[in-house]
Amino acid sequence: MQVLIQLLITGIAMGFIYALVSIEYTLIWNATGLLNFSHDKFILFGAYMFAGSYVLGLGLPPVLAILCTLITMFLFGVLSALIIFNPLSKLSTNLFAVIGTVILGRIITESVRLIWGPLPFTLDNFLRGSITIGSVVVSKSHIVIIIVCSLITIGLQLFFKMTKMGKAMRCVSENKVAASLMGIHVPMNIAFTVGLSAIICATIGILVIPIFNVELQMSSMIGLKGFACGVIGGFGYLPGAILGGILLGIVEIFGSMLIPSVYKDCLSFVLLIIFLLIKPSGILGNKR
């Protein structure tokens, strides 16, 4: 029973990570109509910025380093929107937009490699250790991931429903022309959305450092699974992204009990193919 609880907590923690990736996908998709194929590189950049520059480079305490990383990534996201996402969203051919986001990802990857080097590293005392809850011993990083991701998802829901900016973002996601006629500055709204998405990516990058360490491929599989859970839950719908992520995390962790753990990543994509064949709209896709 203790092992099952530990596995369940691990699955939920990873599911929340996938859900946040899917939420980031959803934000940009709803705001611009583009699929951000560089989003996993945003995660990579956020992790390197936090660990490589602010903690190891400048020696800042973790809390201050996190704050500086989030501010830096927001500004980077806004700049990316003004230079890349806004112009790409106006193109009539989506192929050019796809190529643009892919090239942006390559630019980020090569920049990270040139600035911080190709060798992996980690933060020895960051979210390390375990916590004992009754007779169950769980990783401290998994507990922190569940708490932080829960707060982010709840905060986003409240932000979209109760704030003027959140309502404006929902309007832009539904109809950009109508939103513009109602006085909403659509390009700046998109810039804010991409900045918010970059903050989420940075948070993901920081949270997974104790699990994957800091290296150039740390976010590749996370990005693919985030896309998969978005399709499974209902692409473009935030509650669907959350449900799909948690479901994917639980299936993956318990599936590793039945098959060799080296093949557990295959479960996510098998589940994705099943949903594409049987219910391509996703679990909650018809609720939107």
C-alpha positions as CSV (number, residue, x, y, z in Angstrom):
1,M,0.0,0.0,0.0
2,Q,2.8,2.4,0.8
3,V,4.4,1.7,-2.5
4,L,1.2,2.4,-4.3
5,I,0.8,5.8,-2.5
6,Q,4.3,6.7,-3.4
7,L,3.7,5.8,-7.0
8,L,0.5,7.8,-7.0
9,I,2.2,10.9,-5.7
10,T,5.0,10.6,-8.2
11,G,2.4,10.1,-11.0
12,I,0.4,13.1,-10.0
13,A,3.5,15.3,-9.7
14,M,4.7,14.4,-13.2
15,G,1.1,14.8,-14.4
16,F,1.0,18.3,-13.1
17,I,4.3,19.1,-15.0
18,Y,2.8,17.8,-18.2
19,A,-0.4,19.8,-17.5
20,L,1.5,23.0,-17.1
21,V,3.3,22.3,-20.4
22,S,-0.1,21.8,-22.1
23,I,-1.5,25.0,-20.5
24,E,1.4,26.9,-21.9
25,Y,0.6,25.4,-25.3
26,T,-3.0,26.3,-24.9
27,L,-2.3,29.9,-23.9
28,I,-0.4,30.7,-27.1
29,W,-2.7,28.6,-29.3
30,N,-5.7,30.5,-28.0
31,A,-4.0,33.9,-28.3
32,T,-2.3,33.6,-31.7
33,G,-3.6,30.5,-33.4
34,L,0.0,29.2,-33.5
35,L,1.5,26.0,-32.1
36,N,4.7,27.0,-30.2
37,F,7.1,24.3,-31.2
38,S,9.9,26.1,-29.2
39,H,8.1,25.9,-25.9
40,D,10.4,23.1,-24.6
41,K,13.3,25.4,-25.3
42,F,11.7,28.1,-23.2
43,I,11.7,25.5,-20.4
44,L,15.4,24.8,-21.1
45,F,16.2,28.5,-21.1
46,G,14.4,29.1,-17.8
47,A,16.2,26.3,-16.1
48,Y,19.7,27.4,-17.3
49,M,18.9,31.0,-16.4
50,F,17.9,30.1,-12.9
51,A,20.6,27.5,-12.1
52,G,23.5,28.7,-14.4
53,S,23.2,32.4,-14.1
54,Y,21.4,33.4,-10.9
55,V,22.3,30.6,-8.5
56,L,25.8,29.4,-9.6
57,G,26.8,32.5,-11.5
58,L,25.7,35.3,-9.2
59,G,25.3,33.2,-6.0
60,L,21.8,34.5,-5.3
61,P,19.6,32.6,-2.8
62,P,17.0,30.3,-4.4
63,V,14.0,32.5,-3.7
64,L,15.6,35.7,-5.1
65,A,17.0,33.6,-8.1
66,I,13.5,32.3,-8.8
67,L,12.0,35.9,-8.8
68,C,14.8,37.2,-11.1
69,T,14.3,34.2,-13.5
70,L,10.5,34.8,-13.7
71,I,11.0,38.5,-14.5
72,T,13.7,37.7,-17.1
73,M,11.6,35.1,-18.8
74,F,8.5,37.3,-18.8
75,L,10.5,40.0,-20.6
76,F,12.0,37.4,-23.0
77,G,8.5,36.2,-23.7
78,V,7.2,39.7,-24.5
79,L,10.2,40.4,-26.7
80,S,9.6,37.1,-28.5
81,A,6.0,37.9,-29.1
82,L,6.7,41.4,-30.5
83,I,9.5,40.1,-32.8
84,I,8.2,36.7,-33.8
85,F,4.7,35.6,-32.6
86,N,2.8,38.7,-33.6
87,P,4.2,38.8,-37.1
88,L,3.8,35.1,-37.6
89,S,0.1,35.2,-36.4
90,K,-0.7,37.5,-39.3
91,L,0.6,35.1,-42.0
92,S,-1.9,33.3,-44.1
93,T,0.1,30.1,-44.3
94,N,0.6,28.2,-41.0
95,L,3.6,26.4,-42.4
96,F,5.7,29.6,-42.2
97,A,4.6,30.1,-38.6
98,V,5.6,26.5,-37.7
99,I,9.0,27.0,-39.3
100,G,9.4,30.2,-37.4
101,T,8.8,28.7,-33.9
102,V,11.0,25.7,-34.7
103,I,13.9,28.0,-35.7
104,L,13.3,30.1,-32.6
105,G,13.8,26.8,-30.6
106,R,17.1,26.1,-32.4
107,I,18.3,29.6,-31.7
108,I,17.5,29.2,-28.0
109,T,19.3,25.8,-27.8
110,E,22.4,27.0,-29.5
111,S,22.5,30.2,-27.4
112,V,22.2,28.0,-24.2
113,R,25.0,25.8,-25.4
114,L,27.3,28.7,-26.2
115,I,26.6,30.6,-23.0
116,W,26.6,27.8,-20.4
117,G,28.4,25.0,-22.3
118,P,27.3,21.5,-23.3
119,L,28.1,19.7,-20.1
120,P,25.2,18.9,-17.7
121,F,25.2,20.1,-14.1
122,T,22.8,20.3,-11.1
123,L,22.1,22.1,-7.9
124,D,23.0,19.8,-5.0
125,N,20.8,21.3,-2.3
126,F,17.8,22.4,-4.3
127,L,14.6,20.5,-3.5
128,R,16.6,17.4,-2.5
129,G,15.7,14.9,0.1
130,S,12.5,13.2,1.2
131,I,9.5,13.9,3.4
132,T,7.9,11.3,5.7
133,I,4.1,11.4,5.8
134,G,3.0,8.8,8.3
135,S,4.6,5.6,7.0
136,V,5.0,6.9,3.4
137,V,8.3,8.4,2.3
138,V,8.0,10.7,-0.7
139,S,10.4,13.0,-2.5
140,K,10.5,16.6,-1.4
141,S,10.6,17.7,-5.1
142,H,7.4,15.9,-5.9
143,I,5.5,17.5,-3.0
144,V,6.7,20.9,-4.0
145,I,5.7,20.2,-7.7
146,I,2.2,19.2,-6.7
147,I,1.7,22.3,-4.4
148,V,3.2,24.8,-6.8
149,C,1.4,23.5,-9.9
150,S,-1.9,23.3,-8.0
151,L,-1.5,27.0,-7.0
152,I,-0.6,28.0,-10.6
153,T,-3.6,26.2,-12.1
154,I,-6.0,27.7,-9.5
155,G,-4.5,31.1,-9.9
156,L,-4.8,31.0,-13.7
157,Q,-8.5,30.0,-13.5
158,L,-9.2,32.9,-11.1
159,F,-7.1,35.3,-13.3
160,F,-9.1,34.4,-16.5
161,K,-12.5,34.7,-14.8
162,M,-12.0,37.6,-12.3
163,T,-9.5,40.1,-13.8
164,K,-9.9,42.5,-16.6
165,M,-6.7,41.3,-18.3
166,G,-7.8,37.7,-18.0
167,K,-11.2,38.5,-19.6
168,A,-9.4,40.4,-22.4
169,M,-7.3,37.4,-23.1
170,R,-10.3,35.2,-23.3
171,C,-11.9,37.6,-25.7
172,V,-8.8,37.6,-27.9
173,S,-8.8,33.8,-27.9
174,E,-12.4,33.7,-29.1
175,N,-12.3,36.4,-31.8
176,K,-9.4,38.8,-32.4
177,V,-11.4,41.1,-34.7
178,A,-14.3,41.5,-32.3
179,A,-11.8,42.0,-29.4
180,S,-10.1,44.7,-31.4
181,L,-13.4,46.4,-32.1
182,M,-14.2,46.4,-28.4
183,G,-11.0,48.4,-27.7
184,I,-8.6,45.6,-26.7
185,H,-5.1,46.1,-28.0
186,V,-4.6,42.6,-29.5
187,P,-0.8,42.7,-30.2
188,M,0.0,43.8,-26.7
189,N,-2.5,41.2,-25.3
190,I,-0.7,38.5,-27.3
191,A,2.7,39.8,-26.0
192,F,1.4,39.6,-22.4
193,T,0.1,36.0,-23.1
194,V,3.5,34.9,-24.4
195,G,5.2,36.5,-21.5
196,L,2.9,34.6,-19.1
197,S,3.6,31.5,-21.0
198,A,7.3,32.0,-20.6
199,I,6.8,32.4,-16.8
200,I,5.1,29.0,-16.8
201,C,7.9,27.5,-18.8
202,A,10.5,28.9,-16.4
203,T,8.6,27.5,-13.5
204,I,8.5,24.1,-15.1
205,G,12.3,24.3,-15.8
206,I,13.0,25.2,-12.2
207,L,10.8,22.4,-10.7
208,V,12.3,19.6,-12.8
209,I,15.9,20.4,-12.0
210,P,16.1,17.8,-9.1
211,I,14.5,15.2,-11.4
212,F,16.4,15.6,-14.7
213,N,19.3,17.9,-13.8
214,V,20.3,20.8,-16.1
215,E,21.3,19.6,-19.5
216,L,20.4,20.4,-23.1
217,Q,17.9,17.6,-23.6
218,M,16.1,18.0,-20.2
219,S,12.9,19.4,-21.7
220,S,12.5,17.5,-24.9
221,M,10.4,14.6,-23.6
222,I,8.4,16.9,-21.3
223,G,7.4,19.0,-24.3
224,L,6.2,16.1,-26.3
225,K,4.2,14.6,-23.4
226,G,2.7,18.1,-22.7
227,F,1.4,18.1,-26.2
228,A,0.1,14.6,-25.8
229,C,-1.8,15.4,-22.6
230,G,-3.3,18.5,-24.3
231,V,-4.7,16.3,-27.1
232,I,-5.9,13.6,-24.6
233,G,-7.7,16.2,-22.3
234,G,-9.1,18.4,-25.1
235,F,-6.7,20.7,-27.0
236,G,-7.2,24.4,-26.4
237,Y,-9.2,23.9,-23.2
238,L,-7.4,24.5,-19.8
239,P,-9.4,22.1,-17.7
240,G,-8.8,19.4,-20.3
241,A,-5.1,20.1,-20.2
242,I,-5.0,19.6,-16.5
243,L,-7.1,16.4,-16.6
244,G,-5.0,15.0,-19.5
245,G,-1.7,15.8,-17.7
246,I,-2.7,14.0,-14.4
247,L,-4.2,11.1,-16.3
248,L,-1.0,10.7,-18.4
249,G,1.3,11.0,-15.3
250,I,-0.7,8.3,-13.4
251,V,-0.9,5.9,-16.4
252,E,2.8,6.3,-17.1
253,I,4.0,5.7,-13.5
254,F,1.7,2.7,-12.9
255,G,2.3,1.3,-16.4
256,S,6.0,1.2,-15.5
257,M,5.1,-1.6,-13.0
258,L,3.8,-3.8,-15.9
259,I,6.6,-3.1,-18.5
260,P,10.3,-2.3,-18.2
261,S,10.7,1.3,-17.1
262,V,12.9,2.1,-20.1
263,Y,9.7,1.7,-22.2
264,K,7.4,3.9,-20.0
265,D,7.7,6.9,-22.4
266,C,6.0,4.8,-25.1
267,L,2.9,4.6,-23.0
268,S,2.2,8.3,-23.4
269,F,2.3,8.1,-27.1
270,V,0.3,4.9,-27.3
271,L,-2.4,6.6,-25.3
272,L,-2.2,9.6,-27.6
273,I,-2.7,7.5,-30.7
274,I,-5.6,5.7,-29.1
275,F,-7.3,9.0,-28.4
276,L,-6.6,10.3,-31.9
277,L,-8.3,7.2,-33.3
278,I,-11.2,6.9,-30.9
279,K,-11.9,10.4,-29.5
280,P,-9.7,13.0,-31.3
281,S,-11.5,15.9,-29.5
282,G,-10.2,14.7,-26.2
283,I,-11.9,13.9,-22.9
284,L,-13.3,17.4,-22.4
285,G,-12.9,18.8,-25.9
286,N,-16.7,18.8,-26.4
287,K,-17.2,20.9,-23.2
288,R,-15.6,24.0,-24.6
